[in-house]
Structure formats: structure tokens, C-alpha cells
Amino acid sequence: MKLIFCLLFMMLVSKLNFWLVKNLLIILFMYFLFFYPFSFYSNLSLIFGLDFISYLLIMLSLWLGFLMIMSSEKIYKLKDFDSVFILFSLMLILFLILTFCSLNLFLFYLMFEASLIPIMLIILGWGYQPERIQAGIYLFFYTLIASMPMLLFIFNFYSNFFTLDYIFLNCNLNNLIYYFMMNLVFLVKLPMFMVHLWLPKAHVEAPVSGSMMLAGVMLKLGGYGLMRFLILFKEINNKLNFYLINLSLLGAILVSLICLRQSDSKSLIAYSSVVHMGLMLSGMLTLSTWGYIGTLIIMISHGLCSSGLFVLVNICYERLKSRSLYLIKGMLNIFPTLSLWWFLMLSSNMAAPPSLNLMGEIMLINSLVWFSFFLILFLVLVSIFSASYSLYLYSFSQHGKLNLAINMFKSINMREFLILFLHWVPLNLLFLNGVVMFS
């Protein structure tokens, strides 16, 4: 409860100082890192607890929360309702932490839906183009409509079993309608191919902080929910998962091809998230130990990598006022130091060693090949196209003739280098301590 009360206190002081909140968040992160054990009922309360999955995702939420405030200096400098922005950011972090801590199904649903409100307000309030209203409505209604069946399922489940605590969720519901009522909202939130259209719109119209939090933590809510609640449908998993795995991998290939024809760099990174989530979902649905551990690793690595790429796009957008790959060519000439960071982030995005993405993808590929050897064809194509669109983005943005219309730009400052460094270091150094995931 100390964690929750600390965040509530930070909401009260959000009007005092923009940077004070950022410093308090990093102190909170360090406190959480060193003082919380991994036991399931970890001295929180009767309805809040932690296990290893929750612990890692709460750490990711706090880390990216600190970085999203740090990357929003423009809001502070322009005095663009900066105290309201801080308040919404802290509300979002609080709801995410409560979602990951919940030990009760209804409380999980409540916090899951509540986290939607601050991110929608951030997109509507601080987005770039007028289309942000459409993007916000897409995000809200996609998730809301998919989550209504889950609420009905919760009521029905309680009337039959008289409990909603996780510890008692060990029954076997052999009902296809119940399966989709419960899991549809998680598949939308991931997002799974065919229900992914809200994601590129939300990312492209969101400010940098909204994109960081969407890619970093909000997409992980879907994976977290599936990891928790697939246990309810043991028999249906055996019958249905093969079809969902094939759909996800086929979707990952098709979306990779969509990435290869994008001219908007932010849109390309948003679609690449759909590819990663498709591979992650298919690995998780094998229901193997390697699949689950690989899913958890990809959650952490994609959160850091994708968030770092959105920061890079924003750094270029703030200077060149464009995200089009046709207009931001030749950046190697004017920002050679930034090109190094583009290379490091995109190499992690295509799962090059020593990134955490490599470790996660090796485990997911192993679990999928174990599940069915014929899936290897899909996996080969996904791997090739993932490398292709990462190289496409790097070569198009960094090489080529410089756009002569650019007549003013300012150099990259230390704050921006620090943000990129704090994304890249955990993404590549956690690889060295990967054995923790197996313990």
C-alpha cells in the first residue's frame, strides 16, 4: 500500500514541480526494486498481491512512467497544461499498478478499464493532428465493446461459483462462448491481427508520452490477462489454440509486408508492434513453459525497445516537423550521434544479440516448433520480414540526399541521450541475467 499512497501523494504535489514528480518516480522505482519479495501475497492486502509476472510489469510501468515524463519537456516548456498532464500520467501509472496487483477478477476488470481513461485523455489533449479525436474514439470503443462480454462473464461466473479470487480459478469451463466472452478483450488489447486497427491510429496521433505508455505497458495488459485466465479453458485451448496460432503468425507476416510500404516512420513502428505481439500471442497459446517465459521476456523487451523507437521518432519530429521517410532522409549528415541510437534500437527491434528480444524470440520459436513443425515456414518469413522493415527504416531515414528545405535544426541535448540510454541499457543488460526468468 506504500506504493499506492506514494502515487496518490505525488498527484497532490503534481502542481508544484514538473521535475519533482520525475525524481520521485525514480526513487519509487528503486524502492520497489530492492524491497519487494516475489511471494504471491506480498504484504500488500487481502485483494492485492504480487508474483514474478506482476513484479516485472510493475517495474516496467514505473520505469517507463519516469521516462515518459522526462521525454515530455516540450509540454513543460510551452506550459501546455503541464500539471494536468502529470496528473493524468500518474493516474495511468496507478491504475496499471493496481491492475497488475489485483487478486480479484472484478477488481482486475475495473482497473483494466480505468487505465483506458487517462491514456485516451492524453491522446485527445496533447496529440498532434485533429485526427486524434478519431484515434481516441477508436481506442475507447474497440476496448469498451470487447470488454462488455467480459463483464457479463464475470457476473455469470460469480453466480455459479460464488468467488472471483484468482486462487480459486481452477475450474474447467468447456464452453466456446465463455472463452470468447472472457478473452476477446485481451485479444483486442494485445492487439491480435484483425482487431488491431485501433493501434496504428492511436500511436500516430498520440504525443510521445502516450505512444511510450501504449507500446510499453498498455499492450502488455492483454498478454497479462491471457497468462492469468487461459487456465479456465483447458479443453477449449487444446481444440482452438492451433487455429489462433496460425491466424496470429499469418497476421504477423501480412503486417510485416504492410510495414515495408509505410512512409510514416511512426506508423511503421506501430505496425511492427502488431508483428511482435502476433509472435508473442502464438508462443503463449502453445501453453508450454518455454512459451510462457518467452512471452514474459518479449513483454519486457518490446516495452523498452518500442518505447525507445518512439522517442527517436519524436526527437526527429521536434526538429524537422515531419515523420515522412521521404522528407527526413540523410539524417546521418546532420545527426551522426543520433544515427548510432537508431542503429542500436533497430538492431534490438530485429532481435539481434545481445538484446532481450533475441532471448524471447528464441524461446517463442522453440515452443512453436515443438507445438507443430510446419509452423517453421511462418517463423522463417516473420524473421526475414522483421529484419527487412527494420533495415528499411534505418536506411531510408539515415542515408540518401539531405532535404534542402531543412534550414533550421538544433542539436540533440543530453536529456534526450539519457532517455535513449535508459531504454537501451536494461534492454541489453537484462540479457546477461536471463537465468532469473527460469528460476
C-alpha positions as CSV (number, residue, x, y, z in Angstrom):
1,M,0.0,0.0,0.0
2,K,3.0,2.3,0.4
3,L,3.4,2.3,-3.3
4,I,-0.2,3.3,-3.9
5,F,-0.2,6.0,-1.3
6,C,3.1,7.4,-2.6
7,L,1.5,7.8,-6.1
8,L,-1.6,9.4,-4.6
9,F,0.7,11.9,-2.7
10,M,2.5,12.6,-6.0
11,M,-0.8,13.5,-7.6
12,L,-1.3,16.1,-4.9
13,V,2.2,17.7,-5.5
14,S,1.9,17.5,-9.3
15,K,1.1,21.2,-9.5
16,L,4.3,22.1,-7.6
17,N,7.1,21.0,-9.9
18,F,7.2,19.0,-13.1
19,W,10.7,17.5,-12.5
20,L,10.0,16.8,-8.8
21,V,7.5,14.1,-9.9
22,K,10.0,12.6,-12.3
23,N,12.6,12.3,-9.4
24,L,10.0,10.9,-7.1
25,L,9.1,8.2,-9.6
26,I,12.7,7.0,-10.0
27,I,13.0,6.9,-6.2
28,L,9.8,4.8,-6.1
29,F,11.2,2.5,-8.7
30,M,14.4,2.0,-6.7
31,Y,12.4,1.3,-3.6
32,F,10.2,-1.2,-5.3
33,L,13.3,-2.9,-6.9
34,F,15.0,-3.6,-3.6
35,F,12.3,-4.0,-1.0
36,Y,9.6,-6.3,-2.6
37,P,9.9,-10.1,-2.5
38,F,8.3,-12.3,-5.1
39,S,5.8,-14.2,-2.9
40,F,2.2,-14.2,-4.2
41,Y,0.7,-12.4,-1.2
42,S,3.4,-9.8,-0.9
43,N,2.4,-7.7,2.1
44,L,0.0,-5.6,0.1
45,S,-3.5,-6.5,1.3
46,L,-6.2,-9.2,1.0
47,I,-7.1,-8.3,-2.6
48,F,-3.7,-7.1,-3.8
49,G,-0.6,-9.2,-4.2
50,L,2.4,-9.9,-6.4
51,D,4.1,-12.7,-8.2
52,F,7.0,-12.6,-10.6
53,I,5.0,-11.6,-13.6
54,S,3.2,-8.7,-11.8
55,Y,6.6,-7.6,-10.3
56,L,8.3,-7.3,-13.6
57,L,5.3,-5.5,-15.3
58,I,5.0,-3.0,-12.4
59,M,8.7,-2.3,-12.6
60,L,8.3,-1.7,-16.4
61,S,5.3,0.7,-15.7
62,L,7.3,2.7,-13.1
63,W,10.4,2.9,-15.4
64,L,8.5,3.9,-18.5
65,G,6.4,6.3,-16.4
66,F,9.6,8.1,-15.3
67,L,10.9,8.2,-18.9
68,M,7.6,9.4,-20.4
69,I,7.6,12.4,-18.1
70,M,11.3,13.0,-18.8
71,S,10.6,13.0,-22.6
72,S,7.7,15.5,-22.3
73,E,9.8,18.5,-21.7
74,K,8.1,20.3,-24.6
75,I,4.8,20.3,-22.6
76,Y,6.6,21.8,-19.6
77,K,8.4,24.5,-21.7
78,L,5.2,25.6,-23.5
79,K,3.2,25.5,-20.2
80,D,0.7,23.3,-22.1
81,F,-1.4,22.3,-19.1
82,D,1.7,20.5,-17.7
83,S,0.2,19.9,-14.2
84,V,-2.9,18.3,-15.8
85,F,-0.6,16.1,-17.9
86,I,1.4,15.0,-14.9
87,L,-1.9,14.2,-13.1
88,F,-3.1,12.0,-16.0
89,S,0.3,10.3,-16.2
90,L,0.3,9.4,-12.5
91,M,-3.3,8.2,-12.7
92,L,-2.3,5.9,-15.6
93,I,0.6,4.5,-13.7
94,L,-1.6,4.0,-10.6
95,F,-4.3,2.1,-12.5
96,L,-1.7,0.0,-14.2
97,I,-0.1,-1.0,-10.9
98,L,-3.5,-1.8,-9.4
99,T,-4.3,-3.9,-12.4
100,F,-1.2,-5.9,-12.1
101,C,-1.6,-6.3,-8.3
102,S,-5.3,-7.4,-8.3
103,L,-6.1,-10.8,-6.9
104,N,-9.8,-10.4,-7.7
105,L,-11.4,-10.8,-11.1
106,F,-13.8,-7.9,-10.8
107,L,-11.2,-5.6,-9.4
108,F,-8.9,-6.5,-12.3
109,Y,-11.7,-5.7,-14.8
110,L,-12.4,-2.3,-13.0
111,M,-8.7,-1.2,-13.1
112,F,-8.2,-2.6,-16.6
113,E,-11.0,-0.4,-17.9
114,A,-10.0,2.6,-15.7
115,S,-6.5,2.7,-17.3
116,L,-8.2,3.4,-20.6
117,I,-9.4,6.8,-19.5
118,P,-6.1,8.6,-18.7
119,I,-4.4,7.3,-22.0
120,M,-7.4,8.5,-24.0
121,L,-7.3,11.9,-22.4
122,I,-3.6,12.2,-23.0
123,I,-4.1,11.3,-26.7
124,L,-7.1,13.8,-27.0
125,G,-5.4,16.6,-25.1
126,W,-1.8,16.5,-26.3
127,G,-2.0,14.7,-29.6
128,Y,-0.7,16.4,-32.8
129,Q,-3.3,16.4,-35.6
130,P,-7.1,16.8,-35.5
131,E,-7.4,13.1,-36.3
132,R,-6.5,12.4,-32.7
133,I,-10.3,12.6,-31.9
134,Q,-11.0,9.7,-34.2
135,A,-8.0,7.8,-32.8
136,G,-9.2,8.3,-29.3
137,I,-12.7,7.1,-30.1
138,Y,-11.2,4.0,-32.0
139,L,-9.2,3.2,-28.9
140,F,-12.0,3.7,-26.5
141,F,-14.8,1.8,-28.3
142,Y,-12.7,-1.1,-29.6
143,T,-11.7,-1.9,-26.0
144,L,-15.0,-1.0,-24.4
145,I,-17.2,-3.1,-26.8
146,A,-14.8,-6.1,-26.4
147,S,-14.8,-5.8,-22.6
148,M,-18.6,-5.8,-22.1
149,P,-18.9,-9.6,-22.7
150,M,-16.2,-10.0,-20.1
151,L,-18.3,-8.1,-17.5
152,L,-21.2,-10.4,-18.3
153,F,-18.9,-13.4,-17.9
154,I,-17.7,-12.2,-14.5
155,F,-21.3,-11.9,-13.3
156,N,-22.2,-15.3,-14.6
157,F,-19.1,-16.9,-13.1
158,Y,-19.8,-15.4,-9.7
159,S,-23.5,-16.6,-9.8
160,N,-22.2,-20.2,-10.5
161,F,-19.0,-20.4,-8.3
162,F,-19.6,-17.7,-5.7
163,T,-16.0,-16.5,-5.9
164,L,-13.8,-14.2,-8.1
165,D,-10.5,-14.7,-6.3
166,Y,-7.6,-15.9,-8.6
167,I,-6.7,-18.6,-6.1
168,F,-10.0,-20.4,-6.8
169,L,-9.9,-20.0,-10.6
170,N,-9.0,-23.7,-11.3
171,C,-12.3,-24.9,-12.8
172,N,-12.6,-26.2,-16.4
173,L,-15.2,-24.2,-18.5
174,N,-15.8,-26.2,-21.7
175,N,-17.8,-23.5,-23.4
176,L,-16.7,-21.7,-26.6
177,I,-19.0,-18.7,-25.9
178,Y,-17.5,-18.2,-22.4
179,Y,-14.0,-18.5,-23.9
180,F,-14.6,-15.5,-26.3
181,M,-16.5,-13.5,-23.7
182,M,-13.5,-13.7,-21.4
183,N,-10.6,-13.5,-23.8
184,L,-11.8,-11.2,-26.6
185,V,-10.9,-8.0,-24.7
186,F,-7.3,-9.3,-24.2
187,L,-7.0,-10.2,-27.9
188,V,-8.1,-6.7,-28.8
189,K,-5.8,-5.1,-26.3
190,L,-2.7,-7.1,-27.5
191,P,-3.7,-6.5,-30.3
192,M,-4.3,-9.7,-32.3
193,F,-4.4,-9.5,-36.1
194,M,-7.9,-8.5,-37.4
195,V,-8.7,-6.5,-34.3
196,H,-5.5,-4.3,-34.5
197,L,-6.8,-1.3,-36.4
198,W,-7.1,0.9,-33.4
199,L,-3.3,0.6,-32.6
200,P,-1.7,2.4,-35.6
201,K,-4.2,5.2,-35.3
202,A,-3.7,5.7,-31.6
203,H,0.1,5.6,-31.9
204,V,0.3,8.0,-34.8
205,E,-1.9,10.6,-33.2
206,A,-0.6,10.3,-29.6
207,P,2.1,12.5,-28.2
208,V,5.4,10.8,-27.4
209,S,4.4,10.1,-23.8
210,G,1.2,8.4,-24.9
211,S,3.0,6.3,-27.5
212,M,5.6,5.2,-25.0
213,M,3.0,4.1,-22.5
214,L,0.7,2.5,-25.1
215,A,3.6,0.5,-26.6
216,G,5.4,-0.1,-23.3
217,V,2.7,-1.2,-20.9
218,M,-0.8,-0.9,-22.2
219,L,-0.3,-3.7,-24.8
220,K,1.0,-5.9,-22.1
221,L,-2.3,-5.8,-20.3
222,G,-3.7,-8.2,-23.0
223,G,-0.8,-10.6,-22.6
224,Y,-1.0,-10.5,-18.8
225,G,-4.8,-11.2,-18.8
226,L,-4.3,-14.2,-21.1
227,M,-1.5,-15.6,-19.0
228,R,-3.7,-15.3,-15.9
229,F,-7.1,-16.6,-17.3
230,L,-6.3,-19.2,-20.0
231,I,-6.3,-21.7,-17.2
232,L,-10.1,-21.6,-17.1
233,F,-10.5,-23.2,-20.5
234,K,-8.3,-26.2,-20.6
235,E,-10.2,-28.3,-23.1
236,I,-11.0,-25.5,-25.5
237,N,-7.4,-24.4,-25.5
238,N,-6.5,-27.9,-26.9
239,K,-9.1,-27.5,-29.7
240,L,-8.9,-23.8,-30.6
241,N,-5.4,-22.7,-30.0
242,F,-3.9,-24.2,-33.2
243,Y,-6.2,-22.0,-35.3
244,L,-5.4,-18.9,-33.3
245,I,-1.7,-19.6,-33.6
246,N,-1.9,-19.9,-37.3
247,L,-4.0,-16.7,-37.6
248,S,-1.5,-14.8,-35.4
249,L,1.5,-15.9,-37.4
250,L,-0.2,-15.3,-40.8
251,G,-1.2,-11.9,-39.5
252,A,2.4,-11.2,-38.4
253,I,3.6,-11.9,-42.0
254,L,0.9,-9.7,-43.6
255,V,1.5,-6.8,-41.2
256,S,5.3,-7.1,-41.8
257,L,4.5,-6.6,-45.5
258,I,2.4,-3.5,-44.6
259,C,5.4,-2.2,-42.6
260,L,7.5,-2.4,-45.8
261,R,5.3,0.1,-47.6
262,Q,4.9,2.7,-44.9
263,S,6.1,6.2,-45.5
264,D,5.3,7.5,-41.9
265,S,8.1,6.3,-39.6
266,K,5.8,6.3,-36.5
267,S,3.2,4.3,-38.3
268,L,5.9,1.8,-39.3
269,I,6.9,1.3,-35.6
270,A,3.3,1.0,-34.6
271,Y,2.7,-1.8,-37.1
272,S,5.9,-3.5,-36.0
273,S,4.4,-3.7,-32.5
274,V,1.5,-5.8,-34.1
275,V,4.1,-8.2,-35.6
276,H,5.8,-8.7,-32.2
277,M,2.5,-9.1,-30.4
278,G,1.4,-11.7,-33.0
279,L,4.5,-13.8,-32.4
280,M,4.1,-13.4,-28.7
281,L,0.5,-14.4,-28.7
282,S,1.2,-17.5,-30.8
283,G,4.0,-18.6,-28.4
284,M,1.8,-18.1,-25.4
285,L,-1.0,-20.2,-26.9
286,T,1.3,-23.2,-27.1
287,L,0.8,-23.3,-23.3
288,S,4.3,-24.6,-22.8
289,T,6.8,-23.4,-20.2
290,W,9.1,-22.0,-22.8
291,G,6.2,-20.2,-24.5
292,Y,5.2,-18.6,-21.2
293,I,8.7,-17.5,-20.3
294,G,9.3,-16.3,-23.8
295,T,6.1,-14.3,-23.7
296,L,7.2,-12.6,-20.4
297,I,10.6,-11.7,-21.8
298,I,9.1,-10.3,-25.0
299,M,6.7,-8.2,-22.9
300,I,9.6,-6.5,-21.2
301,S,11.9,-6.2,-24.2
302,H,9.2,-4.9,-26.6
303,G,8.1,-2.4,-24.0
304,L,11.7,-0.9,-23.8
305,C,12.5,-1.3,-27.5
306,S,9.3,0.1,-29.0
307,S,9.2,3.0,-26.5
308,G,12.8,3.9,-27.4
309,L,11.9,3.9,-31.1
310,F,9.0,6.3,-30.5
311,V,11.4,8.6,-28.6
312,L,13.7,8.6,-31.6
313,V,10.9,9.5,-34.0
314,N,9.8,12.3,-31.7
315,I,13.3,13.7,-31.4
316,C,13.4,13.9,-35.2
317,Y,9.8,15.3,-35.4
318,E,10.5,18.1,-33.0
319,R,13.4,19.3,-35.2
320,L,12.3,18.5,-38.7
321,K,8.5,18.9,-38.2
322,S,7.9,15.7,-40.3
323,R,7.7,12.0,-39.8
324,S,7.7,11.2,-43.5
325,L,10.6,9.0,-44.6
326,Y,10.8,11.0,-47.9
327,L,11.4,14.2,-46.0
328,I,13.7,13.1,-43.2
329,K,16.3,11.4,-45.4
330,G,20.0,11.8,-44.9
331,M,20.0,12.4,-41.1
332,L,23.4,10.7,-40.9
333,N,24.7,14.0,-42.3
334,I,23.3,16.3,-39.6
335,F,22.7,13.9,-36.6
336,P,25.5,11.3,-36.7
337,T,25.3,10.6,-33.0
338,L,21.6,10.0,-33.3
339,S,22.2,7.5,-36.1
340,L,24.1,5.3,-33.6
341,W,21.0,5.2,-31.4
342,W,18.8,4.4,-34.4
343,F,21.1,1.6,-35.2
344,L,21.1,0.2,-31.7
345,M,17.3,0.4,-31.2
346,L,16.5,-1.1,-34.6
347,S,19.0,-3.9,-34.2
348,S,17.3,-4.7,-30.9
349,N,13.9,-4.5,-32.7
350,M,15.1,-7.1,-35.2
351,A,16.3,-9.4,-32.3
352,A,20.0,-9.0,-32.8
353,P,22.2,-10.1,-29.9
354,P,22.7,-9.2,-27.1
355,S,19.2,-7.8,-26.8
356,L,16.5,-9.3,-24.7
357,N,14.3,-9.6,-27.8
358,L,16.7,-12.3,-29.1
359,M,16.3,-14.4,-26.0
360,G,12.5,-14.0,-26.0
361,E,12.2,-14.9,-29.7
362,I,14.4,-17.9,-29.4
363,M,12.1,-19.3,-26.7
364,L,8.9,-18.5,-28.6
365,I,10.3,-20.1,-31.8
366,N,11.3,-23.2,-29.8
367,S,7.9,-23.5,-28.3
368,L,6.2,-23.1,-31.6
369,V,8.4,-25.6,-33.5
370,W,7.7,-28.0,-30.6
371,F,4.0,-27.4,-31.0
372,S,4.0,-28.1,-34.8
373,F,7.0,-28.5,-37.0
374,F,5.1,-27.0,-40.0
375,L,4.9,-23.6,-38.3
376,I,8.6,-23.2,-39.1
377,L,7.7,-21.8,-42.6
378,F,5.7,-19.0,-40.9
379,L,8.5,-18.3,-38.5
380,V,11.1,-18.0,-41.2
381,L,9.0,-15.5,-43.1
382,V,8.3,-13.4,-39.9
383,S,12.0,-13.3,-39.1
384,I,13.1,-12.3,-42.6
385,F,10.4,-9.6,-42.9
386,S,11.1,-8.2,-39.4
387,A,14.7,-7.7,-40.3
388,S,13.6,-6.2,-43.7
389,Y,11.4,-3.5,-42.3
390,S,14.0,-2.6,-39.6
391,L,16.7,-2.2,-42.2
392,Y,14.3,-0.3,-44.5
393,L,13.5,2.2,-41.7
394,Y,17.2,2.7,-40.9
395,S,18.5,3.0,-44.5
396,F,15.6,5.3,-45.6
397,S,15.9,7.7,-42.6
398,Q,19.7,7.8,-42.3
399,H,21.0,7.6,-45.8
400,G,20.2,9.5,-49.0
401,K,20.4,13.1,-50.1
402,L,19.6,15.7,-47.4
403,N,16.4,17.6,-47.8
404,L,17.5,21.1,-48.7
405,A,14.2,22.6,-47.4
406,I,15.6,22.0,-43.9
407,N,17.1,25.3,-42.9
408,M,17.0,25.2,-39.1
409,F,17.6,22.5,-36.6
410,K,19.1,22.3,-33.1
411,S,21.5,19.6,-31.8
412,I,20.5,16.7,-29.6
413,N,20.7,17.6,-25.9
414,M,21.9,15.4,-23.0
415,R,18.4,14.8,-21.7
416,E,17.5,13.1,-25.0
417,F,20.6,11.0,-25.0
418,L,19.9,10.0,-21.4
419,I,16.4,8.8,-22.3
420,L,17.7,6.7,-25.1
421,F,20.5,5.3,-22.9
422,L,17.9,4.4,-20.2
423,H,15.9,2.5,-22.8
424,W,18.8,0.7,-24.3
425,V,20.8,-0.4,-21.2
426,P,18.2,-2.5,-19.5
427,L,17.1,-3.9,-22.9
428,N,20.6,-5.3,-23.5
429,L,22.0,-5.9,-20.0
430,L,19.0,-7.9,-18.7
431,F,20.0,-10.5,-21.3
432,L,23.0,-11.3,-19.0
433,N,20.7,-12.2,-16.1
434,G,18.2,-14.2,-18.2
435,V,18.5,-17.2,-15.8
436,V,16.2,-15.3,-13.4
437,M,13.3,-16.0,-15.7
438,F,13.8,-19.7,-15.3
439,S,14.0,-19.8,-11.5
